[in-house]
Amino acid sequence: MASTFLRKSQINLRQIAKYSINSTRYSDTTLSTNFTHDEKTKILNTLNDSTEEQLSMWRVSQSRIKNLESWKKRRGPFQTLNDVLDVEGLSETILRNLYENIVNNPVEELLNKSKPASLRNKRTKQLVTPVLCENVVNTITTATGIHLTPMGISWARLSCDKNKLTNWNFEDFSSLPQKMLPSETFDQALNLVRHIPPSDLYIFEANHQLGPQGQTQSATVSSYTQKQELTSMLLALLNTSVNHNMTLQNPSEDRSNQTTIENRVFFLRSKLPARLFRTLVGNEKVAAGTIITELVENDGKNKLFNLPCTPITIEDQLRDAFMSRASPTKELLGQALLLVISFMDLCIYKNSTSLSAISSRKK
């Protein structure tokens, strides 16, 4: 009897010791007392909302990141700093260093450190022509991507507020003659400018040069030349239109003697959107229907969003209009959208994921 009682007592003592350890583990340790309410909120938001890639910026190993994600999947978001102690591989010492790192390091600085060395000092002026000055980058609120082909023209206006798509439309060129006089091309440009929405900036994709084979085909040369003419006319009209160049809209200034006009039209490097969204096979761009549909249907809500860009938000009427179009028109509209998204993420938001995607040599 005595030996049986002794064994039970030992078991109870072990249970009490175990309970005591767990009670200390979840008590109000220095993990909580060392931080203010705002700092605790920042730490919890970082742990709960960051992706695995973002968590790695705070020098968390991949095995610990997976343990964190596994814990959240089973039990939901962390509610207190001490909750994280329950994650395998995270001691109080490790967590204290992690929490202090999150509190004391600005996200912008970490983003820059997380970029490949080749990108840390890479100037966005290499991606766009002419050079974007910092004043333009810091004050932009909207940009419109304009995609021009022999089949038609499309445009997509994106707002920095929630990365929202606010205007998305096209004009079909099927009824136009294949060859037009310069005066006819100018009339066409005037008509198009009336439909293109006002924005802070207008983005075209730089034209690629015709290869030797294309230069021997008269139809290709004619189409290329006509596209160049129309692009040049649109550039001039967008820059000089009071409705489209915001720098011309101040009525308090006397502009009668003004000889210079601030440029609002920029050209993104040729095939850069195709490189970003992996629609470039060799030197040829392929259809991007699947990617465009994912962008439109995601609407910034799907946590499984895997594209190398900032998710967009889109008005229902624009989404419905897009989904009702035929496939060629969807592709035409989608290319304008990919263009403006690429510009915003690479040149304005300076999205590290997007910059890393275009730095890869994989096509």
N, C-alpha and C positions, 0 to 999 in steps of 0.2 A: 504493500500500500504506500509505504513511504517513498519507494523508488518511483512508483507511478505518479504520485503527487509532485515529486521533484522534476520529472520529465515534463509534466503539464506546466509547472512553474517556469521552467526554462523556455518552453514554447511561448508562454504568455509574456515573458520578459523580452523575447525576440520580437514579438508583435508590437509590444509597447515601444521598444527601441526604434522599430521600423516606422511606427506612427509618429514618434517624436522627430525622426529625421525628416519625414514628409511634411510635418507641421512647420518645422523650421524653414523648409524649402519654399513653402507658400506664404510665409509670414512677411511682414513688412521689412524686407532686407534693405541694405544700402542701395540696391538696384533702384528702388523707388524713391528713397529719401534723398538721394543725391541729385535729383532732377526736379525742375519746376513743373507745374501743370502743363504749360505750353510745350516744354521739352518732351514730356511724356507723350503728349498727343502727337508731336512730330515723329517720335520714334515708332509709336504704334502704327501710325498711318504709313510710314515707310515700310515696316515689316509686313503689313497687311496688303498694301496696294502695289508694291513694286513687283516687277517681273523678275525671273531668275537672273536675267542679264543685268538688270539694274541692281539687284542685291549684290552681285559680284563686285560692283564698284566699291563697296565698303569692305573689301578684302575678306569676304566670306567664302570659304571653300565650297566647291561644288557638292561635296557629300553633305555638308551642313545645310546648304540651300535646299537640297532635296529633302532633308529631314524636316526643315521648316515648312516646305510646301506640303509634305505628307501629313504633318500635324494639322495644318489648316484645313486640309481636305476632310480629315476625320472629325475635327472638333470645331471648325469655324474660325473666324478671326480672333487674334489675340485681344484680350480685354484689359490685361494689366501687364506690366513689364515682367512680373514674376511668373506669369504663365509660360514665358519662353524658356524658363528653367527646366520645364518638363520635356523639352525637345532633346532627343539623344545627341550627345556630342557637344552640347553648349553648357559650359560651366559658368559660374558667376563671374569669374575673372574674364573669360572670353566675352561674355555679354556686356560687362562693364566697358570694355574697350570698344566693342561694337556700338553701344549706345552713345558713348562720347564721340566716336567718329561721326555718327549720324548727326549729332547735335552741332558739332564744331566745324564740319566741312560743308561749304555751300555746294548745292547740287551742280551748279554750272561748272565749278572747278573740277568736280569729279568727272563730269561728262567729258571735259577736255582731256583729263588724264586717261580716261578709258579709251580714247581714240587711238588707232594705230599711230605710231610715230610719224609716218608719212602724211597723216592728216592733221596733226595738231596745229601746224603752222600753215596749212594749205589755205590759200586765199580764194575766196569764192569768186574773185574776179576772173579766175581761170575757167570758171564754168559758164560765165555769162558775158556777153558783149553788148554795149560798152560796160566799163567798170561800174559796179554798184557802189555809190558812196554810202558811208555809215548813216548819214542823215536820212537817206531814202529807206534804208533797211529799218531804221528805228521808228519811222513815222508811217510806214505803209499800213493800210487797213484792208485794201482789196487789190486783187490782181486778176487779170483776165488772160487765159491762155487761148491763142488763136492758131488753129490747125488748118492749113491750106493745102488742097490737093486739086488735081484736074477734075475730080468728081464733085467737089464742093468745098465749102468752108464751114468750120464749126468753131464755137467759142464756149468757154466755161469760166464763170467768174467765181472766185473763192474769196470768202471773207476771213480775216484773221480771228474774228469772234467765233469761237467754237469750230473753226475750220469749216465753215458752212458754205455749201454750194448754193448760190443765190440766183444764178442765171445760167441757162444751159440750152443752146439752140444751134441751128445750122441753116445754111442756104444751099440748095441743090443747083449744080451747074449743068445738069443734063440738057436743059433747053437752050443753052448758050451755044453759039457757033464755036467750032474748034479753033478757028483763027479769028482774031479781032484786031481792029485798028487801035492805036494808042488812045484815041479819043473814046472809043467804045470801052476799053479797059478802064479808063478814068471814070466814065459814067458808072460802070459797075462798082468801082471802088467807093464812089460817093454814096451809092445806094447801100452798100454793105456797112459803111460807117454809121449810117442812120440806125442800123439794127444792133450793132455791137454795143454792149452796155458800158456806161462810163465807169472807169476804175482809176486807181492811183497809178497802176502800171499795166502794160500790155506785153505779153510774152509770145514770141514766135520761136520756132525751132530753127536754128541755123541750117541753111540748105547745104546738103552734101554736094561735092563736086561730081560732075558727070565723068564716068569712066571712059576709057578709049572706045568700048563697044557702044555706049550710049551716044558718043559724039559722032558716030557714023550713021545714026538713025535719025533721019530728018524729023520724023514725028516726035521723037523723044526730045530733040533739041528745041523744037517749036513749043512743046508743052512746058519745058523747063524755062525757056525765055519768057513766056507769057506769065508763068508763076512768079518769076523774078520781078517783072514789071508791076504786077498787081501788088506784090508784097511791098515794093518801094513806094507805090502810091498810097497804100494803107498806112505805112509808116509816116509819111508826110501829113496825111489828113488827120490821123489820130493825134499827132503832136501839135497841130495848129488849130484843131477844133476846140472852141471854148467849152463845149459840152464834155469833151473827153480829156483834155489836158487841164488838170485841176489848178496848175500854177497860173493859168490865164483867167481864172474866175474871180479875182479880187477887183471889184468895181471901184475901189477907192484909189487905185493907182492909175496914173496916166500912162498908158502903154502905146500912145501914138508914136513915140520915138524909140520904142523898143526894137532892138536889132537882133537879139538872141532869144531863143526859146528853150526852156529846160526840157531835155529829152525824157519821155515817158515810155519809150518802146525799147525792149531789150530782146536779145536773141540768146536762147539757151543752146549750149553746145549740141551739135548734130548727134542724133541717136542716143542722147543721154537718158531720156525717159525709157527707151527700149532697154538700155543697159540696167537701169534701176529696177525695172519690173521683169527682167529676164525674158524679153520678147525679141531678142536679137539672136539669130542663128547665123553664124558666120558674119557676113556684112549685111544680111537682109533682115528686115523687121517682119515678124509674123503677127497674125491676128492676136489681139489681146482681149477677146470677148470674155473669157473666164475670169480674168483679173478685174475687168471693168465691172462685171456683174457682182463680184465679191465686194468691191468698193461700194457699189450702189446699195446692195442688200444689207451690208454690215451696219451702216449708219452710226458708227462709233459706239455700238452697244455690245458687240460680240467680243467676249474676252479671248476667244480663240483666234482673233484677227492676226494673221501671220505675214502680211505684206510689209515690206520695208519702208513704210511711210506712216504719217499721222492719219488716223481714220477721219473720214469726212462725215459731216451731218448734212442731210439733204431734205428739202421740202417734199412732201408727199406728191404734189402735183408734178414736180420735175421727175421724180422716180417713176411715177405712173406713165408719164409721157415717154420716157426712155424705154420702159419695158414694152410699150406698144409698138415700137418701131421695128422695121425689118432689120435683119442682121447687118447689111452694109451701112445703114444709117447709124446703127448702134456703134459700129466700129469708128465711123467718122466722128460721132459725138464723144466717144470714149477717148480718142487720141487727144482731143483738146483738154479733157479732164486729166489724163495722165501727164500732159505737158505742164499744166498749172500746178498740179500737186508736186511734181518734180522740182519745179522752180521754188515753190514755197518751202519745201522740206530741205532742199540743198542750200539755198541762198538766203532765205529769210529766217526760218526756224533753226537752220543748221543742225538738223536732226542727225545724231551720231550714227543711228542705225542706217539711215539713208546714205550718209557719207561712206560708211564702211561697205555698203552694198556696191557702190560704184567703184570702189577702190579694188574690188576683187577682179582678178584677171579671167575668172570663169565667165563664159558667155551664156 
